[in-house]
């Protein structure tokens, strides 16, 4: 099990995660993909990582926009697993030409 991160740990680590923000007990980000197919490939790549980590995000897809919400439900907040998955989402975004959209 991962422990909950402190507010200071979350703030410090968010500085290395462009486009991510804290929203209560979750991390959120939105990405724009160059096409619908690229958005689906983006989600597919993250799904592989999420399964390997046994840590699954909430995902909303709207045409070329993909919105991500991360939280460790078993711990009731944000853990290092969420930070790691956010980094992996960033890597998948790069490989599909997706960029943060706010």
NUTI-167949 format. One record per residue: x, y, z of N, C-alpha, C in turn; residue number from 1. Coordinates in pm, 1 decimal. Example, Ala and Ser with C-alpha at 12.3 -4.5 7.8 and 13.67 -1.06 7.14 Angstrom:
BEGIN
n.u: 1319.0 n.v: -569.0 n.w: 780.0 ca.u: 1230.0 ca.v: -450.0 ca.w: 780.0 c.u: 1320.0 c.v: -330.0 c.w: 780.0 num: 1
n.u: 1285.0 n.v: -225.0 n.w: 708.0 ca.u: 1367.0 ca.v: -106.0 ca.w: 714.0 c.u: 1290.0 c.v: 3.0 c.w: 787.0 num: 2
***
This chain:
BEGIN
n.u: 83.7 n.v: -119.6 n.w: 0.0 ca.u: 0.0 ca.v: 0.0 ca.w: 0.0 c.u: 87.3 c.v: 124.8 c.w: 0.0 num: 1
n.u: 41.1 n.v: 226.0 n.w: -66.2 ca.u: 108.8 ca.v: 355.4 ca.w: -65.8 c.u: 47.9 c.v: 443.1 c.w: 42.2 num: 2
n.u: 130.7 n.v: 526.3 n.w: 101.3 ca.u: 79.5 ca.v: 618.8 ca.w: 202.4 c.u: 34.0 c.v: 747.5 c.w: 133.8 num: 3
n.u: -56.2 n.v: 818.1 n.w: 199.2 ca.u: -98.3 ca.v: 948.4 ca.w: 149.0 c.u: 19.9 c.v: 1043.9 c.w: 150.8 num: 4
n.u: 31.0 n.v: 1124.0 n.w: 47.4 ca.u: 135.3 ca.v: 1226.2 ca.w: 42.1 c.u: 91.2 c.v: 1348.3 c.w: 121.8 num: 5
n.u: 187.5 n.v: 1419.1 n.w: 176.8 ca.u: 156.9 ca.v: 1543.8 ca.w: 246.8 c.u: 128.5 c.v: 1653.2 c.w: 143.7 num: 6
n.u: 67.4 n.v: 1761.6 n.w: 189.0 ca.u: 41.8 ca.v: 1875.0 ca.w: 99.4 c.u: 171.6 c.v: 1924.4 c.w: 36.8 num: 7
n.u: 276.9 n.v: 1931.0 n.w: 116.6 ca.u: 405.8 ca.v: 1979.4 ca.w: 66.3 c.u: 463.0 c.v: 1885.3 c.w: -39.7 num: 8
n.u: 451.9 n.v: 1755.2 n.w: -17.3 ca.u: 501.1 ca.v: 1657.8 ca.w: -115.4 c.u: 424.1 c.v: 1668.8 c.w: -246.3 num: 9
n.u: 294.4 n.v: 1686.4 n.w: -236.8 ca.u: 212.0 ca.v: 1699.2 ca.w: -357.3 c.u: 250.5 c.v: 1824.9 c.w: -433.5 num: 10
n.u: 259.7 n.v: 1937.2 n.w: -364.5 ca.u: 295.1 ca.v: 2063.9 ca.w: -428.9 c.u: 430.7 c.v: 2055.0 c.w: -496.7 num: 11
n.u: 528.2 n.v: 1997.8 n.w: -428.2 ca.u: 663.5 ca.v: 1985.3 ca.w: -483.9 c.u: 662.8 c.v: 1898.3 c.w: -609.8 num: 12
n.u: 592.8 n.v: 1786.2 n.w: -605.5 ca.u: 594.2 ca.v: 1694.2 ca.w: -719.1 c.u: 509.2 c.v: 1744.2 c.w: -835.7 num: 13
n.u: 407.2 n.v: 1822.1 n.w: -807.9 ca.u: 327.6 ca.v: 1880.2 ca.w: -916.8 c.u: 410.1 c.v: 1976.6 c.w: -1001.2 num: 14
n.u: 513.6 n.v: 2034.5 n.w: -943.0 ca.u: 600.2 ca.v: 2126.0 ca.w: -1018.3 c.u: 667.8 c.v: 2055.4 c.w: -1135.5 num: 15
n.u: 682.0 n.v: 1923.1 n.w: -1127.7 ca.u: 742.1 ca.v: 1844.1 ca.w: -1235.4 c.u: 638.2 c.v: 1780.3 c.w: -1326.7 num: 16
n.u: 512.3 n.v: 1820.5 n.w: -1311.7 ca.u: 403.7 ca.v: 1762.6 ca.w: -1390.8 c.u: 324.5 c.v: 1873.8 c.w: -1459.8 num: 17
n.u: 375.3 n.v: 1924.8 n.w: -1571.8 ca.u: 305.6 ca.v: 2032.9 ca.w: -1642.0 c.u: 162.6 c.v: 1993.3 c.w: -1678.9 num: 18
n.u: 71.0 n.v: 2085.4 n.w: -1654.2 ca.u: -68.3 ca.v: 2062.9 ca.w: -1691.0 c.u: -150.2 c.v: 1989.7 c.w: -1586.4 num: 19
n.u: -86.4 n.v: 1944.3 n.w: -1479.6 ca.u: -158.2 ca.v: 1875.2 ca.w: -1373.3 c.u: -187.5 c.v: 1971.9 c.w: -1259.7 num: 20
n.u: -302.8 n.v: 1951.8 n.w: -1194.8 ca.u: -339.3 ca.v: 2034.7 ca.w: -1080.5 c.u: -406.4 c.v: 1947.1 c.w: -975.4 num: 21
n.u: -399.6 n.v: 1994.9 n.w: -855.0 ca.u: -467.3 ca.v: 1926.1 ca.w: -745.8 c.u: -610.0 c.v: 1976.8 c.w: -737.6 num: 22
n.u: -702.4 n.v: 1884.2 n.w: -715.5 ca.u: -842.2 ca.v: 1918.2 ca.w: -693.0 c.u: -888.5 c.v: 1833.4 c.w: -574.5 num: 23
n.u: -872.6 n.v: 1887.7 n.w: -455.0 ca.u: -907.3 ca.v: 1812.5 ca.w: -334.5 c.u: -817.9 c.v: 1691.2 c.w: -318.1 num: 24
n.u: -878.8 n.v: 1573.4 n.w: -317.8 ca.u: -805.3 ca.v: 1448.5 ca.w: -300.7 c.u: -770.9 c.v: 1382.4 c.w: -433.6 num: 25
n.u: -770.7 n.v: 1460.3 n.w: -542.0 ca.u: -739.8 ca.v: 1405.6 ca.w: -674.1 c.u: -638.4 c.v: 1493.5 c.w: -746.0 num: 26
n.u: -576.6 n.v: 1434.7 n.w: -848.8 ca.u: -497.0 ca.v: 1508.9 ca.w: -946.0 c.u: -574.8 c.v: 1506.6 c.w: -1076.1 num: 27
n.u: -576.3 n.v: 1621.2 n.w: -1146.6 ca.u: -652.0 ca.v: 1630.1 ca.w: -1271.7 c.u: -567.9 c.v: 1693.7 c.w: -1381.1 num: 28
n.u: -594.0 n.v: 1648.8 n.w: -1503.5 ca.u: -530.3 ca.v: 1708.2 ca.w: -1619.8 c.u: -617.2 c.v: 1683.2 c.w: -1741.6 num: 29
n.u: -598.2 n.v: 1766.5 n.w: -1842.2 ca.u: -670.4 ca.v: 1753.6 ca.w: -1968.1 c.u: -569.8 c.v: 1764.9 c.w: -2081.5 num: 30
n.u: -581.8 n.v: 1677.6 n.w: -2179.6 ca.u: -491.4 ca.v: 1676.1 ca.w: -2294.5 c.u: -571.4 c.v: 1684.8 c.w: -2423.1 num: 31
n.u: -513.2 n.v: 1750.9 n.w: -2522.5 ca.u: -568.9 ca.v: 1754.9 ca.w: -2657.9 c.u: -482.8 c.v: 1667.2 c.w: -2746.8 num: 32
n.u: -547.5 n.v: 1581.7 n.w: -2822.7 ca.u: -478.3 ca.v: 1493.2 ca.w: -2915.9 c.u: -501.1 c.v: 1542.2 c.w: -3058.0 num: 33
n.u: -410.6 n.v: 1508.2 n.w: -3150.8 ca.u: -424.6 ca.v: 1557.2 ca.w: -3287.9 c.u: -543.3 c.v: 1497.5 c.w: -3363.8 num: 34
n.u: -596.7 n.v: 1385.0 n.w: -3317.9 ca.u: -711.9 ca.v: 1322.4 ca.w: -3383.6 c.u: -782.2 c.v: 1232.5 c.w: -3282.1 num: 35
n.u: -901.1 n.v: 1187.7 n.w: -3318.0 ca.u: -972.5 ca.v: 1094.6 ca.w: -3231.0 c.u: -893.0 c.v: 964.9 c.w: -3215.9 num: 36
n.u: -837.1 n.v: 915.8 n.w: -3326.6 ca.u: -757.2 ca.v: 792.7 ca.w: -3321.3 c.u: -636.6 c.v: 809.4 c.w: -3228.8 num: 37
n.u: -572.8 n.v: 925.5 n.w: -3232.6 ca.u: -458.9 ca.v: 951.3 ca.w: -3143.8 c.u: -504.4 c.v: 954.4 c.w: -2998.2 num: 38
n.u: -622.2 n.v: 1009.9 n.w: -2971.9 ca.u: -674.9 ca.v: 1013.2 ca.w: -2835.1 c.u: -697.9 c.v: 871.7 c.w: -2782.9 num: 39
n.u: -752.1 n.v: 786.0 n.w: -2867.0 ca.u: -777.2 ca.v: 647.9 ca.w: -2826.3 c.u: -645.7 c.v: 573.3 c.w: -2804.6 num: 40
n.u: -546.9 n.v: 596.9 n.w: -2890.9 ca.u: -415.3 ca.v: 535.0 ca.w: -2873.4 c.u: -350.0 c.v: 583.8 c.w: -2744.1 num: 41
n.u: -365.0 n.v: 710.3 n.w: -2713.9 ca.u: -314.7 ca.v: 769.0 ca.w: -2589.6 c.u: -372.8 c.v: 692.6 c.w: -2470.1 num: 42
n.u: -504.0 n.v: 675.4 n.w: -2469.6 ca.u: -570.7 ca.v: 603.5 ca.w: -2361.0 c.u: -523.1 c.v: 457.8 c.w: -2356.2 num: 43
n.u: -507.2 n.v: 395.4 n.w: -2472.6 ca.u: -462.8 ca.v: 255.8 ca.w: -2477.2 c.u: -324.3 c.v: 239.5 c.w: -2413.3 num: 44
n.u: -233.0 n.v: 331.3 n.w: -2447.3 ca.u: -98.2 ca.v: 324.6 ca.w: -2390.2 c.u: -101.6 c.v: 338.2 c.w: -2238.2 num: 45
n.u: -181.5 n.v: 430.7 n.w: -2189.9 ca.u: -192.0 ca.v: 449.5 ca.w: -2044.4 c.u: -257.5 c.v: 327.5 c.w: -1980.1 num: 46
n.u: -354.2 n.v: 267.3 n.w: -2047.9 ca.u: -420.7 ca.v: 148.4 ca.w: -1992.9 c.u: -321.1 c.v: 36.0 c.w: -1968.2 num: 47
n.u: -225.2 n.v: 19.1 n.w: -2057.8 ca.u: -122.6 ca.v: -84.5 ca.w: -2039.9 c.u: -41.2 c.v: -55.4 c.w: -1913.8 num: 48
n.u: 4.0 n.v: 69.2 n.w: -1899.5 ca.u: 79.9 ca.v: 107.1 ca.w: -1779.5 c.u: -4.9 c.v: 91.9 c.w: -1653.3 num: 49
n.u: -129.5 n.v: 136.1 n.w: -1660.0 ca.u: -217.6 ca.v: 130.0 ca.w: -1542.9 c.u: -238.7 c.v: -14.7 c.w: -1498.7 num: 50
n.u: -256.2 n.v: -105.1 n.w: -1594.9 ca.u: -271.0 ca.v: -246.3 ca.w: -1559.4 c.u: -144.1 c.v: -300.2 c.w: -1495.3 num: 51
n.u: -28.4 n.v: -262.9 n.w: -1549.2 ca.u: 98.6 ca.v: -308.0 ca.w: -1491.5 c.u: 115.3 c.v: -256.9 c.w: -1348.8 num: 52
n.u: 69.8 n.v: -135.0 n.w: -1324.4 ca.u: 81.1 ca.v: -74.6 ca.w: -1191.4 c.u: -30.6 c.v: -119.4 c.w: -1097.3 num: 53
n.u: -136.4 n.v: -178.6 n.w: -1154.4 ca.u: -259.1 ca.v: -209.0 ca.w: -1080.9 c.u: -312.5 c.v: -82.5 c.w: -1013.9 num: 54
n.u: -314.1 n.v: 24.5 n.w: -1093.7 ca.u: -360.5 ca.v: 155.4 ca.w: -1046.4 c.u: -429.7 c.v: 223.6 c.w: -1164.1 num: 55
n.u: -559.9 n.v: 241.9 n.w: -1154.2 ca.u: -639.0 ca.v: 279.8 ca.w: -1271.0 c.u: -700.4 c.v: 419.2 c.w: -1257.5 num: 56
n.u: -683.2 n.v: 501.9 n.w: -1361.2 ca.u: -736.0 ca.v: 638.2 ca.w: -1358.8 c.u: -882.9 c.v: 642.3 c.w: -1398.6 num: 57
n.u: -946.5 n.v: 752.4 n.w: -1365.3 ca.u: -1076.4 ca.v: 784.5 ca.w: -1423.9 c.u: -1046.8 c.v: 862.1 c.w: -1551.5 num: 58
n.u: -1115.1 n.v: 826.1 n.w: -1660.0 ca.u: -1086.9 ca.v: 883.2 ca.w: -1791.8 c.u: -1216.7 c.v: 932.0 c.w: -1853.9 num: 59
n.u: -1210.5 n.v: 1051.1 n.w: -1912.8 ca.u: -1323.0 ca.v: 1105.3 ca.w: -1989.9 c.u: -1269.2 c.v: 1142.8 c.w: -2127.7 num: 60
n.u: -1331.7 n.v: 1088.3 n.w: -2232.5 ca.u: -1289.1 ca.v: 1117.1 ca.w: -2369.4 c.u: -1401.1 c.v: 1193.1 c.w: -2439.3 num: 61
n.u: -1365.6 n.v: 1305.1 n.w: -2499.4 ca.u: -1459.6 ca.v: 1383.8 ca.w: -2578.0 c.u: -1389.2 c.v: 1425.2 c.w: -2706.5 num: 62
n.u: -1413.3 n.v: 1348.0 n.w: -2812.2 ca.u: -1350.0 ca.v: 1365.4 ca.w: -2942.5 c.u: -1198.4 c.v: 1361.9 c.w: -2927.7 num: 63
n.u: -1128.6 n.v: 1474.7 n.w: -2934.4 ca.u: -982.3 ca.v: 1473.6 ca.w: -2924.6 c.u: -931.5 c.v: 1516.7 c.w: -2787.0 num: 64
n.u: -1021.4 n.v: 1536.7 n.w: -2692.9 ca.u: -983.4 ca.v: 1576.8 ca.w: -2557.2 c.u: -992.9 c.v: 1457.1 c.w: -2463.3 num: 65
n.u: -887.7 n.v: 1436.5 n.w: -2385.7 ca.u: -886.3 ca.v: 1329.6 ca.w: -2285.3 c.u: -861.4 c.v: 1394.5 c.w: -2149.5 num: 66
n.u: -954.4 n.v: 1371.8 n.w: -2056.0 ca.u: -941.8 ca.v: 1425.4 ca.w: -1920.4 c.u: -911.6 c.v: 1310.5 c.w: -1824.5 num: 67
n.u: -814.1 n.v: 1333.3 n.w: -1739.0 ca.u: -766.8 ca.v: 1231.7 ca.w: -1645.1 c.u: -790.8 c.v: 1277.8 c.w: -1502.1 num: 68
n.u: -834.7 n.v: 1185.5 n.w: -1417.6 ca.u: -847.1 ca.v: 1209.5 ca.w: -1274.3 c.u: -779.0 c.v: 1093.6 c.w: -1202.6 num: 69
n.u: -686.3 n.v: 1127.4 n.w: -1113.7 ca.u: -610.0 ca.v: 1026.4 ca.w: -1040.8 c.u: -631.4 c.v: 1041.5 c.w: -891.1 num: 70
n.u: -649.7 n.v: 928.8 n.w: -824.9 ca.u: -659.9 ca.v: 923.7 ca.w: -679.5 c.u: -641.4 c.v: 778.6 c.w: -637.7 num: 71
n.u: -585.3 n.v: 757.9 n.w: -521.8 ca.u: -572.5 ca.v: 622.2 ca.w: -469.4 c.u: -691.2 c.v: 599.0 c.w: -376.9 num: 72
n.u: -794.6 n.v: 536.8 n.w: -431.3 ca.u: -921.0 ca.v: 522.6 ca.w: -359.3 c.u: -904.3 c.v: 444.9 c.w: -229.1 num: 73
n.u: -817.7 n.v: 343.3 n.w: -229.8 ca.u: -799.2 ca.v: 262.3 ca.w: -108.4 c.u: -739.3 c.v: 342.8 c.w: 6.6 num: 74
n.u: -667.9 n.v: 451.0 n.w: -26.6 ca.u: -606.0 ca.v: 535.2 ca.w: 76.3 c.u: -684.4 c.v: 663.8 c.w: 100.7 num: 75
n.u: -780.1 n.v: 693.4 n.w: 13.1 ca.u: -862.3 ca.v: 812.3 ca.w: 30.6 c.u: -794.8 c.v: 942.2 c.w: -8.3 num: 76
n.u: -701.7 n.v: 935.6 n.w: -104.3 ca.u: -635.4 ca.v: 1058.5 ca.w: -147.1 c.u: -522.1 c.v: 1031.5 c.w: -243.9 num: 77
n.u: -425.2 n.v: 1121.2 n.w: -243.8 ca.u: -316.0 ca.v: 1119.2 ca.w: -341.1 c.u: -194.2 c.v: 1049.7 c.w: -281.0 num: 78
n.u: -142.0 n.v: 951.2 n.w: -355.6 ca.u: -22.2 ca.v: 878.4 ca.w: -314.0 c.u: 82.1 c.v: 886.4 c.w: -425.3 num: 79
n.u: 197.0 n.v: 826.6 n.w: -399.0 ca.u: 303.8 ca.v: 823.9 ca.w: -498.6 c.u: 260.5 c.v: 749.9 c.w: -624.8 num: 80
n.u: 168.4 n.v: 655.4 n.w: -613.1 ca.u: 115.6 ca.v: 586.6 ca.w: -731.1 c.u: 51.9 c.v: 685.9 c.w: -828.3 num: 81
n.u: -18.9 n.v: 784.4 n.w: -775.7 ca.u: -82.8 ca.v: 884.7 ca.w: -861.1 c.u: 21.6 c.v: 970.2 c.w: -931.6 num: 82
n.u: 125.9 n.v: 1007.6 n.w: -859.7 ca.u: 234.1 ca.v: 1086.8 ca.w: -919.5 c.u: 301.4 c.v: 1007.3 c.w: -1030.9 num: 83
n.u: 331.7 n.v: 880.6 n.w: -1004.4 ca.u: 396.8 ca.v: 795.6 ca.w: -1104.5 c.u: 307.9 c.v: 778.6 c.w: -1227.6 num: 84
n.u: 179.0 n.v: 755.6 n.w: -1206.5 ca.u: 89.3 ca.v: 739.7 ca.w: -1320.7 c.u: 77.9 c.v: 869.9 c.w: -1399.0 num: 85
n.u: 77.2 n.v: 983.1 n.w: -1331.9 ca.u: 73.9 ca.v: 1112.2 ca.w: -1402.5 c.u: 196.9 c.v: 1127.6 c.w: -1491.9 num: 86
n.u: 313.7 n.v: 1086.3 n.w: -1443.1 ca.u: 434.8 ca.v: 1090.8 ca.w: -1526.3 c.u: 420.0 c.v: 999.3 c.w: -1647.9 num: 87
n.u: 366.2 n.v: 881.4 n.w: -1627.1 ca.u: 347.9 ca.v: 787.6 ca.w: -1738.7 c.u: 246.5 c.v: 840.4 c.w: -1839.2 num: 88
n.u: 143.9 n.v: 908.9 n.w: -1790.8 ca.u: 47.3 ca.v: 971.6 ca.w: -1881.3 c.u: 118.3 c.v: 1076.6 c.w: -1966.0 num: 89
n.u: 206.2 n.v: 1154.3 n.w: -1904.9 ca.u: 284.0 ca.v: 1253.0 ca.w: -1979.7 c.u: 369.2 c.v: 1189.3 c.w: -2087.5 num: 90
n.u: 430.8 n.v: 1075.3 n.w: -2057.2 ca.u: 512.3 ca.v: 1004.1 ca.w: -2156.3 c.u: 425.7 c.v: 952.8 c.w: -2271.4 num: 91
n.u: 309.3 n.v: 897.9 n.w: -2239.6 ca.u: 218.3 ca.v: 849.5 ca.w: -2343.5 c.u: 168.0 c.v: 965.5 c.w: -2428.8 num: 92
n.u: 146.0 n.v: 1079.7 n.w: -2365.8 ca.u: 102.2 ca.v: 1198.2 ca.w: -2440.2 c.u: 206.5 c.v: 1236.5 c.w: -2544.0 num: 93
n.u: 331.8 n.v: 1240.5 n.w: -2501.8 ca.u: 439.6 ca.v: 1275.1 ca.w: -2595.2 c.u: 441.8 c.v: 1181.9 c.w: -2714.7 num: 94
n.u: 426.2 n.v: 1053.0 n.w: -2690.4 ca.u: 437.6 ca.v: 955.9 ca.w: -2799.3 c.u: 318.9 c.v: 959.5 c.w: -2894.7 num: 95
n.u: 208.1 n.v: 1022.8 n.w: -2854.3 ca.u: 90.8 ca.v: 1031.8 ca.w: -2942.2 c.u: 66.0 c.v: 1174.2 c.w: -2992.2 num: 96
n.u: 156.2 n.v: 1265.5 n.w: -2960.4 ca.u: 139.3 ca.v: 1403.8 ca.w: -3004.3 c.u: 32.1 c.v: 1479.3 c.w: -2928.7 num: 97
n.u: -4.5 n.v: 1429.6 n.w: -2811.2 ca.u: -106.4 ca.v: 1494.8 ca.w: -2728.8 c.u: -38.8 c.v: 1598.3 c.w: -2639.0 num: 98
n.u: -108.0 n.v: 1708.1 n.w: -2614.8 ca.u: -53.1 ca.v: 1816.6 ca.w: -2534.0 c.u: -153.3 c.v: 1858.0 c.w: -2426.7 num: 99
n.u: -101.0 n.v: 1910.3 n.w: -2315.4 ca.u: -190.8 ca.v: 1954.7 ca.w: -2209.0 c.u: -275.2 c.v: 2070.5 c.w: -2259.8 num: 100
n.u: -400.4 n.v: 2070.1 n.w: -2216.2 ca.u: -492.9 ca.v: 2173.1 ca.w: -2264.1 c.u: -557.1 c.v: 2249.5 c.w: -2150.0 num: 101
n.u: -494.4 n.v: 2246.7 n.w: -2034.9 ca.u: -545.6 ca.v: 2326.1 ca.w: -1923.6 c.u: -598.8 c.v: 2247.2 c.w: -1810.9 num: 102
***
